[in-house]
Amino acid sequence: MTASLTLHAICWTALFASLLQIKRLPIMGRCFFVIGFFCLGFLPLNDIALVAYPLGVLSDLSITTAVLSALALIRLFRPNISFTRRDYAMLWWSIPVIALFFYPASLGLIYFDPYQYGYQPQALMLLLLPITLLLWWLKNYLFVLIVLIALWCFNCQLIASNNLWDYLIDPILVFYCLFQLRACGSWTKRPSRWDHVLFPRP
């Protein structure tokens, strides 16, 4: 539970830091905001941490969402640390495509259910291995980073789920990717004015 609360605190801190455009503040102001807002999420309200309330509604966020949120916070202090727009665009496209097969199956609308393979991590890891190597060869280091961190977190069982898919994808991430595709249209276009929301602008 503590790890889940921490992941939610990171994501909500990144969200409000982006919405409030704190990158305009001096670096000490950014530092105080990030630390203060992160700690604020653990303040108790009726003996329950504030960040636990959205956790009860949204359930666990994926490691992918947490990594992207952490990158957004890092960029507040080191803006030169980033991935290419092509890396992000590939993520924006791939997540909805996965969801297109993933969530209808979970609702019983189609017979093939890829979610069940998340309970058999060895098979899913064997599938991820060539994909990760291909992405490394294509120099999409963002995807590689996300997969490696998600696998490590799954091995440590950082969140409540024992399904590997829950470490890779979640509904909030799907909606964000669809939002980015709608806002930007294509990675060949200039970044949308909404790109700063939630995750770092590539």
One Martini backbone bead per residue (centre of mass of N, CA, C, O) as a GRO file, in nm:
protein
  202
    1MET     BB    1   0.057   0.063  -0.020
    2THR     BB    2   0.294   0.262  -0.001
    3ALA     BB    3   0.373   0.247  -0.301
    4SER     BB    4   0.101   0.344  -0.415
    5LEU     BB    5   0.105   0.620  -0.274
    6THR     BB    6   0.368   0.718  -0.402
    7LEU     BB    7   0.277   0.707  -0.697
    8HIS     BB    8   0.041   0.905  -0.663
    9ALA     BB    9   0.207   1.143  -0.555
   10ILE     BB   10   0.379   1.180  -0.808
   11CYS     BB   11   0.147   1.226  -1.012
   12TRP     BB   12   0.008   1.470  -0.868
   13THR     BB   13   0.255   1.651  -0.862
   14ALA     BB   14   0.298   1.664  -1.170
   15LEU     BB   15   0.024   1.777  -1.245
   16PHE     BB   16   0.033   2.048  -1.073
   17ALA     BB   17   0.303   2.149  -1.180
   18SER     BB   18   0.196   2.182  -1.471
   19LEU     BB   19  -0.065   2.350  -1.431
   20LEU     BB   20   0.105   2.581  -1.258
   21GLN     BB   21   0.381   2.644  -1.382
   22ILE     BB   22   0.658   2.613  -1.192
   23LYS     BB   23   0.896   2.667  -1.399
   24ARG     BB   24   0.885   2.986  -1.338
   25LEU     BB   25   1.030   2.933  -1.097
   26PRO     BB   26   1.254   2.910  -0.896
   27ILE     BB   27   1.431   2.642  -0.796
   28MET     BB   28   1.344   2.662  -0.496
   29GLY     BB   29   1.042   2.677  -0.551
   30ARG     BB   30   1.019   2.403  -0.687
   31CYS     BB   31   1.125   2.236  -0.454
   32PHE     BB   32   0.910   2.315  -0.243
   33PHE     BB   33   0.667   2.221  -0.403
   34VAL     BB   34   0.732   1.922  -0.446
   35ILE     BB   35   0.777   1.845  -0.151
   36GLY     BB   36   0.515   1.963  -0.033
   37PHE     BB   37   0.306   1.814  -0.214
   38PHE     BB   38   0.398   1.530  -0.153
   39CYS     BB   39   0.353   1.547   0.160
   40LEU     BB   40   0.053   1.631   0.155
   41GLY     BB   41  -0.059   1.345   0.062
   42PHE     BB   42   0.009   1.224   0.375
   43LEU     BB   43  -0.206   1.362   0.504
   44PRO     BB   44  -0.451   1.330   0.733
   45LEU     BB   45  -0.802   1.223   0.672
   46ASN     BB   46  -0.961   1.040   0.872
   47ASP     BB   47  -0.697   0.849   0.884
   48ILE     BB   48  -0.637   0.936   0.576
   49ALA     BB   49  -0.468   0.979   0.316
   50LEU     BB   50  -0.513   1.190   0.061
   51VAL     BB   51  -0.399   0.995  -0.169
   52ALA     BB   52  -0.610   0.758  -0.105
   53TYR     BB   53  -0.866   0.860  -0.245
   54PRO     BB   54  -0.789   0.823  -0.548
   55LEU     BB   55  -0.708   0.527  -0.507
   56GLY     BB   56  -1.004   0.427  -0.446
   57VAL     BB   57  -1.103   0.508  -0.741
   58LEU     BB   58  -0.848   0.426  -0.949
   59SER     BB   59  -0.643   0.279  -0.831
   60ASP     BB   60  -0.377   0.163  -0.966
   61LEU     BB   61  -0.101   0.274  -1.109
   62SER     BB   62   0.123   0.260  -1.335
   63ILE     BB   63   0.456   0.263  -1.401
   64THR     BB   64   0.438   0.434  -1.652
   65THR     BB   65   0.303   0.678  -1.518
   66ALA     BB   66   0.525   0.722  -1.303
   67VAL     BB   67   0.764   0.770  -1.494
   68LEU     BB   68   0.648   1.014  -1.646
   69SER     BB   69   0.612   1.186  -1.392
   70ALA     BB   70   0.908   1.184  -1.301
   71LEU     BB   71   1.016   1.322  -1.557
   72ALA     BB   72   0.864   1.585  -1.511
   73LEU     BB   73   1.014   1.656  -1.247
   74ILE     BB   74   1.304   1.648  -1.352
   75ARG     BB   75   1.260   1.879  -1.571
   76LEU     BB   76   1.246   2.113  -1.361
   77PHE     BB   77   1.579   2.079  -1.313
   78ARG     BB   78   1.640   1.906  -1.602
   79PRO     BB   79   1.561   2.002  -1.918
   80ASN     BB   80   1.783   1.824  -2.082
   81ILE     BB   81   1.612   1.584  -1.987
   82SER     BB   82   1.523   1.373  -2.261
   83PHE     BB   83   1.312   1.276  -2.514
   84THR     BB   84   1.185   1.211  -2.799
   85ARG     BB   85   0.909   1.263  -2.986
   86ARG     BB   86   0.910   0.977  -3.105
   87ASP     BB   87   0.892   0.825  -2.839
   88TYR     BB   88   0.618   0.942  -2.750
   89ALA     BB   89   0.452   0.872  -3.001
   90MET     BB   90   0.476   0.564  -2.970
   91LEU     BB   91   0.328   0.560  -2.703
   92TRP     BB   92   0.057   0.694  -2.790
   93TRP     BB   93  -0.009   0.458  -2.992
   94SER     BB   94   0.032   0.182  -2.835
   95ILE     BB   95  -0.162   0.199  -2.594
   96PRO     BB   96  -0.438   0.206  -2.749
   97VAL     BB   97  -0.389  -0.057  -2.903
   98ILE     BB   98  -0.380  -0.238  -2.657
   99ALA     BB   99  -0.660  -0.149  -2.543
  100LEU     BB  100  -0.831  -0.255  -2.783
  101PHE     BB  101  -0.774  -0.562  -2.673
  102PHE     BB  102  -0.790  -0.553  -2.361
  103TYR     BB  103  -1.073  -0.435  -2.254
  104PRO     BB  104  -1.281  -0.606  -2.413
  105ALA     BB  105  -1.181  -0.871  -2.287
  106SER     BB  106  -1.240  -0.794  -1.987
  107LEU     BB  107  -1.563  -0.764  -2.073
  108GLY     BB  108  -1.630  -1.010  -2.283
  109LEU     BB  109  -1.634  -0.926  -2.604
  110ILE     BB  110  -1.393  -1.122  -2.630
  111TYR     BB  111  -1.213  -1.421  -2.620
  112PHE     BB  112  -0.948  -1.288  -2.614
  113ASP     BB  113  -0.717  -1.278  -2.321
  114PRO     BB  114  -0.432  -1.103  -2.234
  115TYR     BB  115  -0.448  -1.073  -1.919
  116GLN     BB  116  -0.377  -1.372  -1.837
  117TYR     BB  117  -0.063  -1.342  -1.906
  118GLY     BB  118   0.008  -1.173  -1.646
  119TYR     BB  119   0.006  -1.447  -1.465
  120GLN     BB  120   0.243  -1.529  -1.688
  121PRO     BB  121   0.538  -1.379  -1.692
  122GLN     BB  122   0.722  -1.552  -1.869
  123ALA     BB  123   0.568  -1.522  -2.136
  124LEU     BB  124   0.564  -1.208  -2.141
  125MET     BB  125   0.873  -1.171  -2.126
  126LEU     BB  126   0.933  -1.316  -2.395
  127LEU     BB  127   0.779  -1.098  -2.556
  128LEU     BB  128   0.938  -0.840  -2.450
  129LEU     BB  129   1.228  -0.893  -2.536
  130PRO     BB  130   1.222  -0.840  -2.850
  131ILE     BB  131   1.087  -0.563  -2.824
  132THR     BB  132   1.311  -0.427  -2.659
  133LEU     BB  133   1.541  -0.478  -2.860
  134LEU     BB  134   1.411  -0.325  -3.092
  135LEU     BB  135   1.390  -0.050  -2.945
  136TRP     BB  136   1.690  -0.024  -2.901
  137TRP     BB  137   1.765  -0.026  -3.202
  138LEU     BB  138   1.563   0.233  -3.244
  139LYS     BB  139   1.617   0.429  -2.995
  140ASN     BB  140   1.382   0.367  -2.770
  141TYR     BB  141   1.445   0.446  -2.446
  142LEU     BB  142   1.175   0.485  -2.309
  143PHE     BB  143   1.059   0.202  -2.338
  144VAL     BB  144   1.290   0.052  -2.206
  145LEU     BB  145   1.273   0.188  -1.932
  146ILE     BB  146   0.983   0.107  -1.863
  147VAL     BB  147   1.012  -0.200  -1.881
  148LEU     BB  148   1.239  -0.237  -1.671
  149ILE     BB  149   1.093  -0.105  -1.430
  150ALA     BB  150   0.839  -0.283  -1.437
  151LEU     BB  151   0.987  -0.552  -1.389
  152TRP     BB  152   1.113  -0.477  -1.121
  153CYS     BB  153   0.848  -0.410  -0.972
  154PHE     BB  154   0.721  -0.687  -1.012
  155ASN     BB  155   0.941  -0.847  -0.861
  156CYS     BB  156   0.872  -0.661  -0.592
  157GLN     BB  157   0.572  -0.600  -0.554
  158LEU     BB  158   0.471  -0.282  -0.525
  159ILE     BB  159   0.193  -0.372  -0.596
  160ALA     BB  160  -0.097  -0.553  -0.552
  161SER     BB  161  -0.058  -0.675  -0.812
  162ASN     BB  162   0.001  -1.001  -1.010
  163ASN     BB  163  -0.007  -0.833  -1.283
  164LEU     BB  164   0.187  -0.713  -1.536
  165TRP     BB  165  -0.012  -0.520  -1.681
  166ASP     BB  166  -0.049  -0.320  -1.431
  167TYR     BB  167   0.253  -0.206  -1.483
  168LEU     BB  168   0.197  -0.093  -1.796
  169ILE     BB  169  -0.125  -0.032  -1.762
  170ASP     BB  170  -0.387   0.226  -1.769
  171PRO     BB  171  -0.659   0.425  -1.810
  172ILE     BB  172  -0.520   0.700  -1.777
  173LEU     BB  173  -0.306   0.651  -1.994
  174VAL     BB  174  -0.498   0.612  -2.230
  175PHE     BB  175  -0.633   0.892  -2.219
  176TYR     BB  176  -0.377   1.054  -2.256
  177CYS     BB  177  -0.294   0.944  -2.535
  178LEU     BB  178  -0.554   1.033  -2.677
  179PHE     BB  179  -0.518   1.332  -2.614
  180GLN     BB  180  -0.252   1.368  -2.766
  181LEU     BB  181  -0.353   1.277  -3.043
  182ARG     BB  182  -0.574   1.496  -3.062
  183ALA     BB  183  -0.389   1.749  -3.016
  184CYS     BB  184  -0.149   1.669  -3.234
  185GLY     BB  185  -0.202   1.410  -3.445
  186SER     BB  186   0.125   1.434  -3.481
  187TRP     BB  187   0.479   1.417  -3.466
  188THR     BB  188   0.512   1.630  -3.713
  189LYS     BB  189   0.402   1.828  -3.534
  190ARG     BB  190   0.359   2.060  -3.332
  191PRO     BB  191   0.328   2.122  -3.024
  192SER     BB  192   0.104   2.141  -2.799
  193ARG     BB  193  -0.028   2.351  -2.553
  194TRP     BB  194  -0.098   2.068  -2.379
  195ASP     BB  195   0.173   1.904  -2.327
  196HIS     BB  196   0.231   1.987  -2.019
  197VAL     BB  197   0.020   1.798  -1.931
  198LEU     BB  198   0.143   1.579  -1.679
  199PHE     BB  199   0.365   1.550  -1.903
  200PRO     BB  200   0.637   1.579  -2.073
  201ARG     BB  201   0.778   1.759  -2.316
  202PRO     BB  202   0.944   1.646  -2.607
   0.00000   0.00000   0.00000
